[in-house]
Amino acid sequence: MVKRKRKFLKVVAISGLSLVAASLVLIYICLYGPKIDQSSFRKSDKIALDADLVVKFSKPVNRRELIPTITPDISGQWIYEQPLIGRHLLTALRFSADRPFDPETTYTVEFKGVTDILKVGPKKNEVSSFTTAELPKVSAVTPIDGSKKVSPQVQPLVKLTAPTGEFAEFTFQFHPTVKTTAVLNEAQDEFTITPDKPFIQGTKYTLTVIRTFVVRDRQTNAIVSRSEPSETYSGKFTITIPPKLEDVAPTGNNVAVTDPIRLTFSEAMRDDSFADRFQIRPETKGALTLSDDKKVLTYTTDKPLAYDTEYSITLESGAATAKGGWLTKDAEFSFRTIGPVRVASTQPIDGAGGIGVNSQIRVVFDQEVDRSSAEQAVSFVPSIDQANSWDGNTLIISPKAALAYSTIHHLTIAKGIGSIHGLPSTAAFTSTFMTVDEITKLSIGMDFQDRPLSCEAAALKMALAGKEVSVSETDVMSHIPVQSGPRKGNIWGDPYIAFVGDINGKQNTTGYGVYWDPVAVAAKHWRSAEAFTGWSIRQVMSEVGAGNPVVVWGVYGNGYEDDWSTAAGKRIDAWKGEHARTLIGFTGTPENPTKIILNDPYSGQVTWTRDRFAADWAKFGNSGVVVR
């Protein structure tokens, strides 16, 4: 008897100590309240564009009270992590964006309602900020700007400050126009540009590097948008002239058919040195003259040169200087006369996607054109009401109204554009680009569920908030019948008419949830509402597009079918993990959305692919409640 009493006293003492320890832990957790202890970003940091944001709190936080926001707004998912016990007492929060952050942008992260798990302490607001990394820039170009006597065989190199990664596109433009191929090295930080044929001797070239920020979806890697192209480098270099010559003219492309041919020497030449040594191909009759200072040889043709023709000039070795010297090597150079008007390039480039609806369209011609005829030659399908302006040989088309979202635009430039110095264009030009998908998103704040199984009440609470009706979960549940009691084998309540089980219980054991009809009845106490089953994607997205939030049913996590019957024998289609969310937006059109935006009362705002949403929604027969 004494031993039993001692054992009993020992158990009581241990239990008492455990209660004291637990109490001390709760006091520690709640007394002073949590604060941000660590974060993966600081104001001075340059955060990677695809980085996750992680915030570590000093103590567990009440996730139902905490509302995190990011400005400028960017869609993504907030995920609670680092529990102290099992899946509870969460101390960290991770944000994973659906798309890259914008480069060189300062974001502000605000945490409203930071408090302890029991809400003993006061609510606090914490604010932090970070700046994102820059896109790669041009750090060096070979040949360097201003280089002279560059080899005709040169392959220009463009070195970047960092690897291009998946966020930057670079294009290269030469003037005079040169067809080239650009190859990126394995480290993705240097381009080698190879011309289709050698650069022309004696020609001065301008190399312009254009950079575009490319936004890709993090789940599918598909391009969702592109920034306006920006010039990140412009430099000039001159290809070496033939030996013993200081200058030759003309060079390059689009040479006027009336331009004379000139060779400038470093010293005075003899008049009788050129008659048998100067050649022009194709052969063209003309006359040679030497300037008064004997340094400039000019060949003037009897009639204009032929249009759109490449001419080669050769001055054979042996031409003598006035002082008795001579050219030891043949000198050769070439040029091409101006031909029909051609389109050198366009922005957006052909086939580009993710183009902003307010973007300008630029058409670069290879020569000076009759601007009126060029403007009249341009057309779009769908048509665009446009304002035109010019920058040199570039036609800048500014839409007067935003372009249609998610639309393939066809650009056609008809032939017959007049040239100032050359020939009218002889071929039509076509190009296409696709505009970015529109994002439709209702202004409904995130609100986490108050109880373990109150997702339906929380989802309806958010939907009503979208209609400027403020209610609590308790208000919602006061209008929904409850069939309390735990599950008994394969017999339980009917969620089609009432909330089944304990709202604070364990799902599919002591508590479950409620379906759409009772939730719609509750919603009608404040707004017009409709329960539905078997709707299409188009139907539900059309409601959101009209400004009406929708509560939809699906499954949380890796749910599975777990049916039962009522006491009356009615079969209940049920899922372990049954969960309700508030549908607040989509990307694309109601007929063909690409992304779906949901306020999940358990895990926060999420963005899903259409396929993921459709598969989850189908588990409950495409059912929900629309609040109007």
C-alpha positions as CSV (number, residue, x, y, z in Angstrom):
1,M,0.0,0.0,0.0
2,V,2.9,2.3,0.9
3,K,4.7,1.5,-2.3
4,R,1.6,2.2,-4.4
5,K,1.2,5.5,-2.6
6,R,4.8,6.5,-3.3
7,K,4.4,5.5,-6.9
8,F,1.3,7.6,-7.1
9,L,3.0,10.5,-5.5
10,K,6.0,10.1,-7.9
11,V,3.6,10.1,-11.0
12,V,1.9,13.2,-9.6
13,A,5.2,15.0,-9.1
14,I,6.4,14.2,-12.6
15,S,3.1,15.3,-14.1
16,G,3.2,18.5,-12.1
17,L,6.7,19.2,-13.3
18,S,5.6,18.5,-16.9
19,L,2.7,21.0,-16.5
20,V,5.1,23.5,-15.0
21,A,7.5,23.0,-17.9
22,A,4.8,23.3,-20.5
23,S,3.4,26.4,-18.8
24,L,6.9,28.0,-18.8
25,V,7.2,27.2,-22.6
26,L,3.9,28.8,-23.3
27,I,4.8,31.8,-21.2
28,Y,8.1,32.1,-23.1
29,I,6.3,31.8,-26.5
30,C,3.5,34.2,-25.7
31,L,4.8,36.7,-23.2
32,Y,7.1,38.8,-25.4
33,G,5.7,37.8,-28.8
34,P,7.6,36.9,-32.0
35,K,9.7,39.2,-34.1
36,I,11.7,38.7,-37.3
37,D,15.0,37.1,-36.2
38,Q,16.5,36.3,-39.6
39,S,15.7,36.8,-43.3
40,S,17.2,35.7,-46.6
41,F,17.3,39.3,-47.7
42,R,18.5,42.6,-46.5
43,K,18.0,46.1,-47.8
44,S,21.6,46.2,-49.2
45,D,21.3,42.8,-50.8
46,K,20.9,42.2,-54.6
47,I,18.4,39.4,-54.5
48,A,18.5,36.9,-57.4
49,L,15.5,37.3,-59.7
50,D,14.4,33.7,-59.0
51,A,15.1,33.6,-55.3
52,D,12.7,32.5,-52.6
53,L,12.2,34.8,-49.7
54,V,12.6,33.2,-46.2
55,V,11.8,34.9,-42.9
56,K,12.7,33.3,-39.6
57,F,10.7,34.5,-36.5
58,S,12.1,34.4,-33.0
59,K,9.1,32.4,-31.8
60,P,6.2,30.6,-33.3
61,V,3.7,32.9,-35.1
62,N,-0.1,32.8,-35.3
63,R,-0.5,32.2,-39.0
64,R,-4.2,33.0,-38.9
65,E,-3.5,36.5,-37.8
66,L,-0.4,37.1,-39.9
67,I,-1.0,38.7,-43.4
68,P,2.2,39.0,-45.6
69,T,2.2,41.4,-48.6
70,I,4.8,42.3,-51.2
71,T,4.8,45.7,-53.1
72,P,5.0,45.9,-56.1
73,D,2.6,43.1,-56.2
74,I,3.8,39.7,-57.5
75,S,1.9,36.5,-57.4
76,G,3.3,33.5,-55.6
77,Q,2.8,31.2,-52.5
78,W,3.5,31.8,-48.9
79,I,4.5,28.6,-47.1
80,Y,4.9,28.1,-43.4
81,E,8.0,26.1,-42.3
82,Q,10.2,25.0,-39.5
83,P,7.7,23.7,-36.9
84,L,8.9,23.2,-33.3
85,I,6.7,20.2,-32.7
86,G,5.5,17.9,-35.6
87,R,3.6,20.2,-37.9
88,H,2.8,22.8,-35.3
89,L,4.3,25.9,-33.8
90,L,5.6,27.2,-37.1
91,T,8.6,29.7,-36.9
92,A,9.4,30.4,-40.5
93,L,7.7,31.7,-43.7
94,R,8.8,31.2,-47.3
95,F,7.6,33.1,-50.3
96,S,8.0,31.4,-53.7
97,A,7.0,33.7,-56.6
98,D,5.3,32.3,-59.7
99,R,7.6,34.4,-62.0
100,P,10.9,36.1,-61.6
101,F,11.1,39.4,-59.7
102,D,11.7,42.5,-61.9
103,P,15.4,43.4,-62.1
104,E,16.9,46.4,-60.4
105,T,13.6,46.9,-58.4
106,T,13.1,47.6,-54.7
107,Y,10.4,45.5,-53.1
108,T,8.8,46.2,-49.8
109,V,7.7,43.2,-47.7
110,E,5.1,43.9,-44.9
111,F,4.0,41.4,-42.3
112,K,0.8,42.6,-40.7
113,G,-0.6,41.1,-37.5
114,V,2.6,39.4,-36.1
115,T,1.6,37.9,-32.8
116,D,2.0,34.7,-30.7
117,I,0.0,31.5,-31.2
118,L,-2.5,32.3,-28.4
119,K,-2.8,36.0,-29.3
120,V,-1.8,36.9,-25.7
121,G,0.6,39.7,-26.8
122,P,-0.1,42.6,-29.1
123,K,-0.2,42.5,-32.8
124,K,2.8,44.1,-34.5
125,N,3.6,45.1,-38.1
126,E,7.1,44.4,-39.4
127,V,8.4,45.9,-42.7
128,S,11.5,45.1,-44.6
129,S,12.7,45.7,-48.2
130,F,15.2,44.3,-50.7
131,T,16.5,45.2,-54.2
132,T,16.8,42.7,-56.9
133,A,19.8,42.0,-59.0
134,E,20.7,43.6,-62.3
135,L,20.4,41.9,-65.7
136,P,23.7,41.1,-67.3
137,K,25.2,44.1,-69.1
138,V,28.0,44.4,-71.8
139,S,31.3,44.6,-70.0
140,A,33.6,44.5,-73.0
141,V,33.5,44.3,-76.8
142,T,36.2,43.3,-79.2
143,P,37.0,45.2,-81.4
144,I,36.8,48.1,-78.9
145,D,34.8,51.2,-79.7
146,G,36.8,53.4,-82.1
147,S,39.1,50.6,-83.3
148,K,40.7,51.1,-86.7
149,K,42.5,48.8,-89.1
150,V,40.4,45.8,-88.0
151,S,40.8,42.6,-89.9
152,P,38.0,41.8,-92.4
153,Q,38.0,38.3,-90.9
154,V,37.2,39.5,-87.4
155,Q,34.6,37.8,-85.3
156,P,33.4,40.3,-82.8
157,L,33.2,39.2,-79.1
158,V,30.7,40.6,-76.7
159,K,31.6,39.9,-73.0
160,L,28.8,40.2,-70.4
161,T,29.0,41.1,-66.7
162,A,27.2,37.9,-65.8
163,P,25.8,34.8,-67.5
164,T,22.6,35.5,-69.5
165,G,20.7,32.9,-67.6
166,E,17.1,32.5,-68.5
167,F,16.1,36.1,-68.0
168,A,18.0,38.0,-70.6
169,E,17.9,37.9,-74.4
170,F,20.6,39.7,-76.5
171,T,20.4,40.6,-80.2
172,F,23.0,42.2,-82.3
173,Q,22.6,44.8,-85.1
174,F,25.2,46.1,-87.5
175,H,25.1,49.2,-89.6
176,P,25.8,48.8,-92.5
177,T,23.6,45.6,-92.3
178,V,25.5,42.4,-91.9
179,K,24.1,38.9,-91.7
180,T,25.6,37.2,-88.7
181,T,25.3,34.2,-86.4
182,A,25.8,34.7,-82.6
183,V,27.0,31.8,-80.5
184,L,27.0,31.9,-76.7
185,N,29.9,30.2,-74.8
186,E,29.4,27.4,-72.3
187,A,29.7,29.8,-69.4
188,Q,26.9,31.9,-71.0
189,D,28.8,35.1,-70.5
190,E,30.3,35.8,-74.0
191,F,28.9,35.9,-77.5
192,T,31.0,35.2,-80.6
193,I,29.5,36.9,-83.7
194,T,30.4,35.4,-87.0
195,P,29.5,37.3,-90.2
196,D,28.2,35.2,-93.2
197,K,31.1,36.7,-95.2
198,P,34.1,38.8,-94.3
199,F,33.6,42.5,-93.4
200,I,34.2,44.9,-96.2
201,Q,37.7,46.6,-96.2
202,G,37.7,50.2,-95.4
203,T,34.2,50.2,-94.0
204,K,33.2,51.8,-90.7
205,Y,30.6,49.6,-88.8
206,T,28.4,50.3,-85.9
207,L,27.6,47.4,-83.6
208,T,24.5,47.8,-81.4
209,V,23.6,45.3,-78.6
210,I,19.9,45.1,-77.7
211,R,18.8,43.5,-74.4
212,T,15.3,42.2,-73.5
213,F,14.1,41.0,-70.0
214,V,12.3,37.7,-70.5
215,V,9.8,36.6,-67.9
216,R,9.3,32.8,-67.7
217,D,6.8,30.9,-65.7
218,R,8.6,29.0,-62.9
219,Q,6.4,25.9,-63.3
220,T,6.3,25.5,-67.1
221,N,9.3,27.7,-68.1
222,A,7.1,29.2,-70.8
223,I,7.7,32.8,-71.7
224,V,4.8,34.9,-70.3
225,S,6.1,38.4,-71.1
226,R,9.0,40.4,-72.5
227,S,10.2,43.9,-71.6
228,E,10.7,46.7,-74.1
229,P,14.1,46.1,-75.8
230,S,16.8,48.4,-74.5
231,E,20.1,49.4,-76.0
232,T,22.9,48.3,-73.8
233,Y,25.9,49.0,-76.0
234,S,26.8,50.9,-79.2
235,G,30.3,51.1,-80.6
236,K,32.1,51.6,-83.9
237,F,35.0,50.0,-85.6
238,T,36.7,50.4,-89.0
239,I,37.9,47.5,-91.2
240,T,41.5,48.0,-92.4
241,I,42.0,49.7,-95.7
242,P,44.1,48.1,-98.4
243,P,47.9,48.4,-97.9
244,K,49.5,51.8,-98.8
245,L,46.2,53.5,-98.9
246,E,44.9,55.9,-96.2
247,D,41.2,55.7,-97.3
248,V,38.9,54.3,-99.9
249,A,35.4,55.3,-100.8
250,P,32.7,54.2,-101.2
251,T,32.4,51.1,-98.9
252,G,29.6,49.0,-97.4
253,N,26.1,48.6,-98.7
254,N,23.5,51.0,-100.1
255,V,26.0,53.0,-102.0
256,A,24.5,55.7,-104.2
257,V,24.8,54.8,-107.9
258,T,26.2,58.3,-108.7
259,D,28.9,58.2,-106.0
260,P,32.5,58.5,-107.4
261,I,35.2,56.0,-106.5
262,R,38.1,57.5,-104.6
263,L,41.4,56.2,-103.3
264,T,43.4,58.4,-100.9
265,F,47.2,57.7,-100.6
266,S,49.6,58.7,-97.9
267,E,51.9,60.5,-100.3
268,A,51.8,62.1,-103.8
269,M,51.5,59.6,-106.7
270,R,52.6,59.8,-110.3
271,D,49.9,60.5,-112.9
272,D,51.0,57.8,-115.2
273,S,50.9,55.0,-112.6
274,F,47.2,54.0,-112.8
275,A,46.0,53.6,-116.4
276,D,46.9,49.9,-116.7
277,R,46.5,49.0,-113.0
278,F,43.0,50.2,-112.1
279,Q,40.2,47.7,-112.6
280,I,36.5,47.8,-111.8
281,R,34.2,44.7,-111.9
282,P,31.6,44.5,-113.3
283,E,33.4,46.5,-116.0
284,T,32.1,50.1,-116.1
285,K,33.5,52.8,-118.4
286,G,34.7,56.0,-116.8
287,A,37.8,58.3,-116.4
288,L,40.6,58.5,-113.8
289,T,41.7,61.8,-112.4
290,L,44.4,62.7,-109.8
291,S,43.9,65.6,-107.4
292,D,46.2,68.6,-107.5
293,D,48.1,67.3,-104.5
294,K,48.5,64.0,-106.3
295,K,47.1,62.1,-103.3
296,V,43.5,61.4,-104.3
297,L,42.7,59.2,-107.3
298,T,39.0,59.5,-108.5
299,Y,37.2,57.3,-110.9
300,T,34.1,58.9,-112.4
301,T,31.8,56.6,-114.4
302,D,30.3,57.7,-117.7
303,K,26.8,56.7,-116.4
304,P,25.4,55.8,-113.1
305,L,26.3,52.4,-111.6
306,A,23.8,49.5,-111.7
307,Y,21.5,49.2,-108.8
308,D,21.8,46.4,-106.2
309,T,25.2,45.3,-107.6
310,E,28.4,44.4,-105.9
311,Y,31.5,46.1,-107.4
312,S,35.1,45.1,-106.8
313,I,37.9,47.6,-107.2
314,T,41.5,46.4,-107.7
315,L,44.6,48.6,-107.9
316,E,47.5,46.3,-108.9
317,S,50.9,46.6,-107.3
318,G,53.5,48.8,-109.0
319,A,51.7,52.1,-108.8
320,A,54.5,54.6,-108.3
321,T,54.8,57.5,-105.9
322,A,56.3,60.9,-106.9
323,K,59.4,60.1,-104.8
324,G,60.1,56.9,-106.6
325,G,58.4,54.4,-104.3
326,W,55.6,52.0,-105.3
327,L,52.8,49.8,-104.0
328,T,54.2,46.3,-103.3
329,K,50.8,44.5,-103.1
330,D,47.6,44.6,-104.9
331,A,44.9,46.7,-103.2
332,E,41.3,45.5,-103.3
333,F,38.0,46.7,-101.8
334,S,34.4,46.3,-102.7
335,F,31.0,47.9,-102.1
336,R,27.4,47.2,-103.1
337,T,25.1,49.8,-104.6
338,I,21.8,50.6,-103.2
339,G,18.9,48.3,-104.3
340,P,15.3,47.8,-103.4
341,V,14.1,48.9,-100.0
342,R,14.3,46.0,-97.5
343,V,13.3,45.6,-93.9
344,A,16.5,45.2,-91.9
345,S,14.8,44.2,-88.6
346,T,11.7,44.6,-86.4
347,Q,11.0,44.9,-82.8
348,P,9.3,42.7,-81.6
349,I,11.2,40.1,-83.5
350,D,9.3,37.6,-85.6
351,G,7.6,34.9,-83.5
352,A,8.1,36.7,-80.1
353,G,5.6,36.1,-77.3
354,G,4.8,37.9,-74.1
355,I,4.7,41.3,-75.7
356,G,3.2,44.1,-73.6
357,V,-0.1,45.5,-74.8
358,N,1.3,49.0,-74.7
359,S,4.5,48.2,-76.6
360,Q,5.7,50.2,-79.6
361,I,6.4,48.3,-82.8
362,R,9.6,49.4,-84.6
363,V,10.5,48.7,-88.3
364,V,14.0,49.4,-89.4
365,F,14.6,49.9,-93.1
366,D,18.0,49.4,-94.7
367,Q,18.0,52.8,-96.4
368,E,16.2,56.2,-96.4
369,V,12.7,55.7,-97.6
370,D,9.7,57.7,-98.7
371,R,8.0,57.9,-95.3
372,S,4.5,58.4,-96.5
373,S,4.6,55.3,-98.7
374,A,6.2,53.3,-95.9
375,E,3.5,54.2,-93.5
376,Q,0.8,53.3,-96.0
377,A,2.4,49.9,-96.6
378,V,2.1,48.8,-93.0
379,S,-1.0,46.9,-91.9
380,F,-1.9,44.7,-88.9
381,V,-4.3,41.9,-88.3
382,P,-6.1,42.5,-86.0
383,S,-6.0,46.2,-87.1
384,I,-4.3,48.7,-84.9
385,D,-5.2,52.4,-84.6
386,Q,-1.7,53.8,-84.6
387,A,0.4,57.0,-84.4
388,N,3.6,57.0,-86.5
389,S,6.9,58.7,-85.8
390,W,10.4,58.3,-87.2
391,D,14.0,58.0,-85.9
392,G,16.3,58.0,-89.0
393,N,15.3,55.0,-91.0
394,T,13.2,53.5,-88.2
395,L,9.4,53.7,-88.3
396,I,8.1,53.8,-84.7
397,I,4.5,52.6,-84.5
398,S,2.7,53.6,-81.2
399,P,-0.8,52.0,-80.7
400,K,-3.3,54.6,-79.6
401,A,-5.1,52.0,-77.5
402,A,-3.8,49.0,-75.7
403,L,-3.4,45.9,-77.9
404,A,-5.7,42.9,-77.3
405,Y,-4.3,40.5,-74.7
406,S,-3.4,36.9,-75.6
407,T,-3.6,37.7,-79.3
408,I,-1.3,36.8,-82.2
409,H,-0.7,40.0,-84.2
410,H,0.3,39.8,-87.9
411,L,2.4,42.6,-89.3
412,T,2.5,43.0,-93.1
413,I,4.5,45.5,-95.0
414,A,3.5,45.6,-98.6
415,K,5.9,45.9,-101.5
416,G,6.3,49.2,-103.4
417,I,7.8,51.4,-100.6
418,G,9.5,54.3,-102.3
419,S,13.3,54.9,-101.8
420,I,15.0,58.3,-101.7
421,H,18.2,57.0,-103.4
422,G,17.4,53.4,-104.4
423,L,14.6,51.3,-105.8
424,P,11.1,50.6,-104.5
425,S,10.7,47.5,-102.4
426,T,10.0,44.4,-104.5
427,A,8.8,41.9,-101.8
428,A,6.3,42.0,-99.0
429,F,7.5,41.5,-95.5
430,T,5.5,39.6,-92.8
431,S,6.1,39.1,-89.1
432,T,4.0,37.9,-86.1
433,F,4.1,38.5,-82.3
434,M,1.8,37.5,-79.5
435,T,0.8,39.8,-76.7
436,V,1.0,38.9,-73.0
437,D,-1.9,37.1,-71.2
438,E,-4.2,39.4,-69.3
439,I,-4.3,38.9,-65.5
440,T,-7.8,39.2,-64.0
441,K,-7.6,39.4,-60.2
442,L,-10.3,40.5,-57.7
443,S,-9.1,42.7,-54.9
444,I,-9.7,40.3,-52.0
445,G,-7.2,40.1,-49.1
446,M,-5.9,36.8,-47.7
447,D,-7.7,35.5,-44.6
448,F,-6.6,32.2,-42.9
449,Q,-9.1,29.8,-41.4
450,D,-9.6,30.1,-37.6
451,R,-10.1,26.4,-36.9
452,P,-8.7,23.1,-38.1
453,L,-11.7,22.3,-40.4
454,S,-13.3,25.8,-41.0
455,C,-12.0,26.2,-44.6
456,E,-15.5,26.5,-46.1
457,A,-16.4,29.3,-43.6
458,A,-13.1,31.0,-44.2
459,A,-13.5,30.7,-48.0
460,L,-17.0,32.2,-47.9
461,K,-15.8,34.9,-45.6
462,M,-13.2,36.0,-48.2
463,A,-15.8,35.8,-51.0
464,L,-18.2,38.0,-49.1
465,A,-15.4,40.4,-48.3
466,G,-14.9,40.7,-52.1
467,K,-18.5,42.1,-52.1
468,E,-17.8,44.5,-49.3
469,V,-19.5,42.3,-46.7
470,S,-17.6,41.8,-43.5
471,V,-18.5,38.7,-41.5
472,S,-16.7,36.3,-39.2
473,E,-16.4,32.5,-39.5
474,T,-18.8,32.3,-36.5
475,D,-21.3,34.4,-38.4
476,V,-21.1,32.0,-41.4
477,M,-21.3,28.8,-39.3
478,S,-24.4,30.2,-37.4
479,H,-26.3,29.7,-40.7
480,I,-25.0,26.2,-41.5
481,P,-26.6,23.1,-39.8
482,V,-24.2,20.8,-38.0
483,Q,-24.4,17.0,-37.7
484,S,-21.9,16.6,-34.8
485,G,-20.4,13.3,-33.7
486,P,-17.5,11.2,-34.9
487,R,-17.5,8.8,-37.7
488,K,-18.6,5.3,-36.8
489,G,-17.1,2.7,-39.1
490,N,-18.6,3.5,-42.5
491,I,-21.6,5.5,-41.2
492,W,-21.5,9.2,-40.8
493,G,-23.4,12.5,-41.6
494,D,-24.4,14.2,-44.8
495,P,-22.2,17.1,-45.9
496,Y,-24.8,17.9,-48.7
497,I,-27.1,19.3,-46.0
498,A,-24.9,20.1,-43.0
499,F,-21.4,20.4,-41.6
500,V,-20.3,16.9,-40.6
501,G,-18.4,16.3,-37.3
502,D,-16.4,18.6,-35.1
503,I,-15.0,21.8,-36.7
504,N,-12.0,21.4,-34.4
505,G,-11.7,17.7,-35.0
506,K,-9.4,15.5,-37.1
507,Q,-10.5,15.2,-40.7
508,N,-12.4,12.1,-41.8
509,T,-12.3,10.8,-38.2
510,T,-14.0,13.2,-35.8
511,G,-14.6,16.0,-38.3
512,Y,-15.1,16.6,-42.0
513,G,-16.7,19.6,-43.6
514,V,-19.7,20.8,-45.6
515,Y,-20.6,21.0,-49.3
516,W,-21.8,23.8,-51.6
517,D,-25.6,23.8,-51.0
518,P,-25.5,24.7,-47.3
519,V,-22.8,27.2,-47.9
520,A,-24.9,28.9,-50.6
521,V,-27.8,29.1,-48.2
522,A,-25.6,30.8,-45.7
523,A,-24.2,33.2,-48.3
524,K,-27.7,34.3,-49.2
525,H,-28.1,35.9,-45.8
526,W,-25.9,38.7,-47.1
527,R,-25.6,38.5,-50.9
528,S,-27.1,36.8,-53.9
529,A,-25.4,33.4,-54.3
530,E,-25.7,30.2,-56.4
531,A,-24.5,26.7,-55.7
532,F,-23.5,24.7,-58.8
533,T,-22.1,21.4,-59.9
534,G,-20.7,20.4,-63.3
535,W,-19.7,23.8,-64.5
536,S,-17.1,24.4,-67.1
537,I,-13.8,26.3,-66.8
538,R,-15.3,29.0,-69.0
539,Q,-18.4,29.4,-66.8
540,V,-16.6,29.8,-63.5
541,M,-13.9,32.1,-65.0
542,S,-16.6,34.2,-66.6
543,E,-18.1,34.8,-63.1
544,V,-14.7,35.9,-61.8
545,G,-14.3,38.1,-64.9
546,A,-17.6,39.7,-64.0
547,G,-16.3,40.5,-60.5
548,N,-17.9,37.6,-58.6
549,P,-15.7,35.5,-56.3
550,V,-16.3,31.8,-56.3
551,V,-15.8,29.2,-53.5
552,V,-14.6,26.0,-55.1
553,W,-14.1,22.5,-53.6
554,G,-11.1,20.3,-54.0
555,V,-8.5,18.5,-52.0
556,Y,-5.5,19.6,-49.9
557,G,-2.3,17.7,-50.3
558,N,-2.3,14.1,-51.4
559,G,-5.9,13.3,-50.7
560,Y,-7.7,10.1,-51.5
561,E,-11.3,8.9,-51.8
562,D,-12.9,8.0,-48.5
563,D,-16.6,7.4,-49.0
564,W,-19.2,6.4,-46.4
565,S,-23.0,6.1,-46.1
566,T,-25.5,7.9,-43.9
567,A,-27.6,6.1,-41.4
568,A,-30.4,6.2,-43.9
569,G,-28.2,4.5,-46.5
570,K,-27.3,7.5,-48.7
571,R,-23.9,7.1,-50.3
572,I,-21.6,10.1,-49.6
573,D,-18.8,10.8,-52.1
574,A,-16.0,12.1,-49.9
575,W,-12.2,12.7,-49.9
576,K,-9.6,12.7,-47.3
577,G,-8.3,16.2,-47.5
578,E,-11.6,17.8,-48.6
579,H,-10.8,21.5,-48.8
580,A,-12.5,24.8,-50.0
581,R,-10.7,27.7,-51.5
582,T,-11.8,31.1,-52.9
583,L,-11.2,31.6,-56.6
584,I,-10.2,35.2,-57.2
585,G,-8.5,35.4,-60.5
586,F,-6.9,34.0,-63.6
587,T,-4.4,34.7,-66.4
588,G,-5.6,34.6,-70.0
589,T,-9.2,34.6,-71.2
590,P,-12.2,33.0,-69.5
591,E,-12.4,30.5,-72.4
592,N,-8.7,29.6,-72.2
593,P,-7.0,30.6,-68.9
594,T,-3.4,29.5,-68.4
595,K,-3.2,30.2,-64.7
596,I,-5.7,30.2,-61.8
597,I,-5.4,32.4,-58.7
598,L,-6.8,31.1,-55.4
599,N,-7.0,32.3,-51.8
600,D,-6.3,29.1,-49.9
601,P,-7.5,29.7,-46.3
602,Y,-4.9,27.1,-45.1
603,S,-1.7,27.9,-47.1
604,G,-2.2,31.4,-48.5
605,Q,-2.6,32.8,-52.0
606,V,-1.6,30.3,-54.6
607,T,-1.4,30.3,-58.4
608,W,-2.0,27.0,-60.2
609,T,-1.8,25.9,-63.8
610,R,-5.1,25.3,-65.5
611,D,-4.5,21.6,-65.6
612,R,-3.7,21.4,-61.9
613,F,-6.8,23.4,-61.0
614,A,-9.0,21.3,-63.4
615,A,-7.8,18.0,-61.9
616,D,-8.4,19.2,-58.3
617,W,-11.8,20.8,-59.0
618,A,-13.0,17.6,-60.8
619,K,-12.7,15.6,-57.6
620,F,-15.9,17.2,-56.4
621,G,-17.6,17.3,-59.8
622,N,-16.6,21.0,-60.6
623,S,-18.7,22.3,-57.8
624,G,-18.8,25.6,-55.9
625,V,-20.7,28.7,-54.8
626,V,-20.6,31.9,-56.7
627,V,-21.3,35.1,-54.7
628,R,-22.8,38.0,-56.7
